[in-house]
Amino acid sequence: MRTGTLPALAAGFAALLLAACSTQRLTPIATVAHVDLPRFMGKWYVIAAIPTFIDKNAYDAVESYRLRADGTIGTTYTFRKGGFDGAVETLRPRGWVVDHASNARWAMQFIWPIKAQYLIAYLSKDYGETIVARDARDYVWIMARTPAISVGEYRRLRHIVATFGYDTSKLRLYPQRWPAPPIPAAPA
């Protein structure tokens, strides 16, 4: 190593350690006490989210869950990219319950071996609305069984998201228009 390289590396490492030590630890997000899995299954319209890079321009976004015989959760996330007539994108991550006492902590796997945390942090008594969150506060989804909710209800759910410690200025409303234009058939 050239002279000065080792001290520079040591200084850089020390700076990283100090940054890591000074980083505020986020309190884990509490989940709902219990989720009736069969009742939670089915279609959920994405009303708003702090989006991932994949779905940042999503329209008509719908997440559907199906409980499989082996206990895993078959998931289909479909949306149109960039507009109501945009190309259809479909993702099929594999999900499973991590905490069987509550059924509210899941893992989702889009690409092996990476697993994403999936916390059911809010669920209305009638299973009509839910908020899915992550302890990292990087992504959150507000979903409903219907493609639209009232402005007042959205504000209430947004406030709940804020109580979890999210920056709600990052929330993006997901446009929904139903019935959606037909999805083109796959080529034969």
Wavefront OBJ file of the C-alpha trace (Angstrom):
o trace
v 0.000 0.000 0.000
v 1.149 3.511 -0.675
v 1.937 5.793 2.235
v -1.212 7.459 3.462
v -3.567 4.772 2.158
v -3.801 2.861 5.433
v -4.546 5.985 7.526
v -7.146 7.060 4.964
v -8.816 3.626 5.100
v -8.773 3.696 8.908
v -10.302 7.182 8.940
v -12.995 6.082 6.489
v -13.786 3.000 8.567
v -13.966 5.128 11.738
v -16.352 7.537 9.999
v -18.598 4.624 8.983
v -18.609 3.297 12.544
v -19.524 6.711 13.938
v -22.311 7.087 11.398
v -23.655 3.639 12.272
v -23.552 4.410 15.989
v -25.285 7.753 15.563
v -28.043 6.355 13.345
v -31.330 6.413 15.185
v -32.761 2.961 15.747
v -36.325 2.739 14.588
v -38.874 1.226 16.920
v -40.413 -1.921 15.401
v -43.898 -1.354 14.023
v -46.592 -3.170 15.973
v -48.801 -5.435 13.918
v -52.469 -6.158 14.418
v -53.155 -8.727 17.137
v -54.539 -11.386 14.792
v -55.256 -11.899 11.096
v -57.811 -14.477 9.972
v -55.798 -15.662 6.966
v -58.670 -17.119 4.894
v -60.605 -13.879 5.380
v -57.577 -11.750 4.422
v -57.081 -13.649 1.156
v -58.461 -12.232 -2.072
v -58.192 -8.996 -4.002
v -56.826 -5.744 -2.511
v -56.724 -2.493 -4.498
v -53.670 -0.334 -3.805
v -55.038 3.075 -2.824
v -51.715 4.723 -1.958
v -48.150 3.721 -1.217
v -44.605 4.813 -0.766
v -43.740 2.925 -3.927
v -40.824 0.733 -4.833
v -38.816 1.478 -7.971
v -40.851 -1.224 -9.727
v -44.307 0.263 -9.188
v -43.626 3.981 -8.830
v -45.780 4.750 -11.895
v -48.464 2.115 -11.309
v -52.112 2.484 -12.291
v -54.911 0.025 -11.463
v -52.629 -1.735 -8.973
v -54.144 -4.834 -7.383
v -52.569 -7.323 -5.009
v -54.274 -10.717 -4.693
v -53.543 -13.405 -2.121
v -54.356 -17.107 -2.176
v -53.653 -19.500 0.687
v -51.965 -22.579 -0.730
v -52.273 -26.126 0.596
v -48.646 -26.047 1.797
v -49.362 -22.967 3.949
v -47.575 -20.470 1.718
v -49.368 -17.467 0.295
v -49.644 -17.239 -3.461
v -49.426 -13.569 -4.367
v -50.159 -11.833 -7.642
v -49.429 -8.119 -7.943
v -50.726 -6.644 -11.195
v -50.645 -3.053 -12.409
v -50.457 -0.964 -15.548
v -47.208 0.912 -16.021
v -47.395 4.664 -16.604
v -51.109 5.030 -17.335
v -54.493 3.353 -17.579
v -53.578 2.026 -21.021
v -49.992 1.170 -20.065
v -48.360 -2.213 -20.341
v -49.515 -4.756 -17.775
v -46.892 -5.767 -15.227
v -47.423 -8.852 -13.086
v -45.277 -9.976 -10.175
v -45.758 -13.272 -8.367
v -43.803 -13.269 -5.124
v -44.045 -16.161 -2.696
v -45.238 -15.255 0.779
v -45.392 -17.057 4.072
v -46.389 -16.299 7.637
v -43.445 -15.694 9.965
v -45.456 -15.249 13.190
v -48.198 -17.886 13.427
v -49.519 -16.505 16.731
v -50.780 -13.358 14.973
v -50.530 -14.237 11.246
v -49.632 -10.544 10.824
v -45.886 -10.885 10.138
v -45.072 -12.280 6.726
v -42.065 -12.600 4.489
v -42.302 -12.014 0.745
v -39.779 -13.352 -1.702
v -39.657 -11.775 -5.144
v -36.188 -13.076 -5.984
v -34.348 -15.897 -4.240
v -32.724 -15.573 -1.684
v -33.946 -12.062 -0.790
v -36.871 -11.924 1.631
v -38.837 -8.742 2.285
v -40.586 -7.947 5.547
v -44.371 -7.602 5.279
v -46.229 -6.356 8.372
v -49.996 -6.108 8.558
v -49.927 -3.020 10.748
v -53.572 -2.032 10.390
v -56.663 -4.011 9.424
v -60.219 -2.724 9.695
v -62.662 -4.905 11.630
v -64.587 -5.669 8.437
v -61.356 -6.558 6.555
v -62.146 -3.781 4.093
v -58.919 -1.776 4.517
v -55.371 -2.617 5.480
v -51.977 -0.998 5.852
v -48.902 -3.084 5.088
v -45.704 -1.639 6.521
v -42.018 -2.349 7.098
v -39.857 -1.562 10.125
v -37.392 0.234 7.824
v -40.125 2.798 6.983
v -39.026 2.649 3.345
v -42.255 1.307 1.832
v -45.884 1.215 2.921
v -49.134 0.293 1.182
v -52.672 1.449 1.933
v -55.063 -1.054 0.372
v -58.821 -1.592 0.259
v -61.276 -4.168 -1.019
v -62.760 -1.478 -3.259
v -60.888 0.596 -5.858
v -61.830 3.876 -4.147
v -62.275 5.151 -0.594
v -63.560 8.506 0.648
v -61.197 11.445 1.102
v -61.940 11.374 4.834
v -61.082 7.686 5.073
v -57.871 8.219 3.124
v -56.876 11.035 5.495
v -57.569 8.762 8.480
v -55.423 5.960 7.042
v -52.690 8.434 6.110
v -52.673 9.643 9.722
v -52.246 6.042 10.898
v -49.271 5.696 8.539
v -47.784 8.857 10.089
v -48.154 7.372 13.593
v -45.951 4.486 12.441
v -43.150 7.009 11.823
v -43.396 7.361 8.048
v -42.843 10.571 6.089
v -46.320 10.753 4.558
v -45.219 13.374 2.023
v -43.747 10.391 0.148
v -47.144 8.675 -0.183
v -48.409 8.472 -3.758
v -52.057 7.928 -4.631
v -52.441 5.057 -7.087
v -54.996 5.930 -9.762
v -57.716 3.306 -10.128
v -60.217 3.164 -12.997
v -62.595 0.223 -13.087
v -63.616 -1.579 -15.045
v -60.059 -1.476 -16.268
v -59.285 -1.739 -19.962
v -59.013 -5.383 -20.970
v -55.630 -6.985 -20.515
v -54.383 -8.193 -23.893
v -54.299 -11.957 -24.240
v -50.887 -13.580 -24.188
v -49.701 -14.617 -27.644
v -50.416 -18.261 -28.437
l 1 2 3 4 5 6 7 8 9 10 11 12 13 14 15 16 17 18 19 20 21 22 23 24 25 26 27 28 29 30 31 32 33 34 35 36 37 38 39 40 41 42 43 44 45 46 47 48 49 50 51 52 53 54 55 56 57 58 59 60 61 62 63 64 65 66 67 68 69 70 71 72 73 74 75 76 77 78 79 80 81 82 83 84 85 86 87 88 89 90 91 92 93 94 95 96 97 98 99 100 101 102 103 104 105 106 107 108 109 110 111 112 113 114 115 116 117 118 119 120 121 122 123 124 125 126 127 128 129 130 131 132 133 134 135 136 137 138 139 140 141 142 143 144 145 146 147 148 149 150 151 152 153 154 155 156 157 158 159 160 161 162 163 164 165 166 167 168 169 170 171 172 173 174 175 176 177 178 179 180 181 182 183 184 185 186 187 188
